[in-house]
Every structure is written in C-alpha cells, then in structure tokens.
Amino acid sequence: MSKYRKTNLNKIFRISLMIMLFAASISSAFGLSNSVPVCANETSGHFRCMSNVIVDAQGHPKITVSPLAGYGPNDFLAAYSLGTGTSSTNKL
C-alpha cells in the first residue's frame, strides 16, 4: 500500500471517529441515549426488527398525542381542499 493511500485512510478513520463521538455526545446531551428495542429478540433464520423507542428514566416510552413538527392530517385536508368527509372526488 502506498504511503499516500495509507495517509488518506488514516485521515478518513480519524474523521469518522470524530463524527461518531460527536453524534454520541449530541444524542446524550438531548436525552436521546435511552432507547429500548420495540420488537422481541430475533430467532435464528428470521429477519430482525431494528426499531427502537426512546424512553424516559423509568423506562416508559416518550410519546405525544400530536406530532412535534411537520404536517398533520388537517394540513393535508386543507391543502387539497378535501374537507373532513371520508370520501372525495378530488384527485391528488
């Protein structure tokens, strides 16, 4: 392996390590480090569920009734003039 390539790989490794440490410190600063798996443990030969849920110090899921950010159902209904009925003739 050339010296130039070895130097670049070393730099990439160091930068990657710094990014991972920074991400870990940010997530713990905002209280995002407490999470538990949503699904039960996987069995051999089956797919694994990778979902986690953020929990508080007592292990209860941090949930809200409405989304914290983004568009909600009423925003889409108003944007497309769909009204509140269950059906519409409007095409999206």
C-alpha positions in Angstrom: 0.0 0.0 0.0 1.4 3.4 -0.9 2.2 5.9 1.7 -0.2 8.4 0.2 -3.1 5.9 0.4 -2.2 4.9 3.9 -2.2 8.5 5.0 -5.6 9.1 3.4 -7.1 6.0 5.1 -5.7 7.2 8.4 -7.3 10.7 7.9 -10.7 9.1 7.0 -10.6 6.9 10.0 -9.8 9.8 12.3 -12.6 11.9 10.8 -15.1 9.0 11.1 -14.2 8.5 14.7 -14.6 12.2 15.5 -18.1 12.2 13.8 -19.2 9.2 15.7 -18.1 10.7 19.0 -19.7 14.0 18.2 -23.0 12.2 17.3 -22.9 10.2 20.6 -22.3 13.3 22.6 -25.2 15.2 20.9 -27.6 12.4 21.4 -26.8 12.1 25.1 -27.0 15.9 25.5 -30.5 15.9 24.2 -31.6 12.9 26.2 -31.8 10.6 23.2 -29.5 7.9 24.5 -32.2 6.0 26.4 -33.9 3.7 24.0 -35.2 0.1 24.0 -36.0 -2.3 21.2 -39.6 -2.4 20.0 -39.6 -6.0 18.9 -38.7 -9.2 20.8 -35.3 -10.7 20.2 -34.9 -12.3 16.8 -34.7 -16.0 16.3 -32.1 -17.7 14.1 -33.1 -17.7 10.4 -35.6 -14.8 10.7 -35.4 -11.1 9.9 -34.5 -8.8 12.8 -36.6 -5.8 13.7 -34.3 -2.8 14.0 -36.9 -0.4 15.6 -36.2 1.3 18.9 -38.3 3.6 21.0 -37.0 6.5 23.1 -37.8 6.1 26.8 -37.6 8.2 29.9 -35.5 7.4 33.1 -38.2 5.0 34.3 -38.3 3.1 31.0 -41.7 4.5 29.8 -41.9 5.4 26.1 -41.8 9.2 25.5 -45.0 9.7 23.5 -47.1 12.6 22.5 -50.6 12.9 21.3 -49.7 15.0 18.3 -46.6 15.3 16.1 -44.0 17.7 17.4 -43.2 19.0 13.9 -44.2 18.6 10.4 -47.6 18.4 8.7 -50.6 16.8 10.3 -53.8 15.4 8.8 -55.7 18.7 8.9 -52.8 20.4 7.0 -53.2 17.9 4.1 -57.0 18.1 4.1 -56.8 21.9 3.9 -54.1 22.0 1.3 -56.0 19.7 -1.1 -59.5 21.1 -0.2 -60.5 17.6 0.9 -62.9 18.6 3.7 -63.4 16.3 6.6 -65.6 13.6 5.0 -64.4 10.1 4.4 -64.5 10.4 0.6 -63.8 13.0 -2.0 -63.9 13.3 -5.8 -60.7 15.4 -5.8 -57.6 13.6 -7.2 -54.3 14.0 -5.6 
